[in-house]
Amino acid sequence: MNKRQTESMNHPNVLGAGAEKRRKLPLKERGEVIAAEFERGTLYSGSGKIVKSPAQMRAIAYSKSHPKGEDHPHNVKAAHRKEKH
């Protein structure tokens, strides 16, 4: 982790504190910070509960580390199949 990522990890274990600090990071650096917060047990979901599932952590990391409007790879494949038929 670089210095920016380490600084964004310094937050209290309060709902929204980590998300607020992650917004200042470039998109490509957010996924690693989200994974580290998950390991620490300080990653919260949108509903306010602590994330306990690695699959949910990956989904959050993907959604927060990609530009808005960019499709998830699985959605692109499904859309392509629908267009073919």
N, C-alpha and C positions, 0 to 999 in steps of 0.2 A: 504494500500500500504506500502511496505517496503521501506527502505532507497534508495536502488538501483533504484527502480521504480520511486520514487519521484525525484531523481537526473536526471533520463532520461527525466522527464517532463520539466526540466528547459532548454528550448531552444527557440530561436526566432521563430516567426511565419513566417518562410521562407520555401519554398519548399525543402524538403530533410533533414531539420535539425532534425526533430523528428525521421525519419527513421535511420539516422546515429547514434543517441544515442540509439535507440532500439536494434541495432545489437549487442551491448555489453551485453544485458540482456540474461539470460537463456530462452530457448524456452517457458517454462511454464509461465513465468512472462510477456510475451509480450502482450498477449490478454487483460489483465487488463489495461495496459498502453494505448493500442490502443483505448479501450472504453473511457478512461479518456480524451484522445486527441479529440475524436469525440465530447464529451460533451463540451469541451473547444472551439471547432470550429477550431482546428489546425491540423486536420487529412487530408492529401492530398491523392488523388488517384494517380495511375500511370500516368495518363494523365496530372497531375498538377492542377486539380481542387479540391476545398475543398469538402469533402464528406458530403452530407446532408442526405443520406438515411441510416437508421439503418440497413437495410438488407445488404447494401454495406459495412458498418462498420463491420458487423459480418463476411462477406466473407473475408475481409482483415485480420481480427483478426485470423480467422481459418487458412488462408494460411500462415500467418507469424508465427504462434505459433505451427506449426507441422513440423516434419522433412520432408525434400524433399523426394518425392517418396511415401509418405503415402497417400492413397486415401481418399477422402472425403466420409463420410458414404453413401451419396446418390449415388455416383458413384459405390461403392462396390455393392449396391443392384441391380443397373441397370446391372452391369457386370454379376452378379450372375444369373439374369433372362435370360440374353442372352445365357449363357452357358447351362441352363436347357433345352431350346427348341431346 
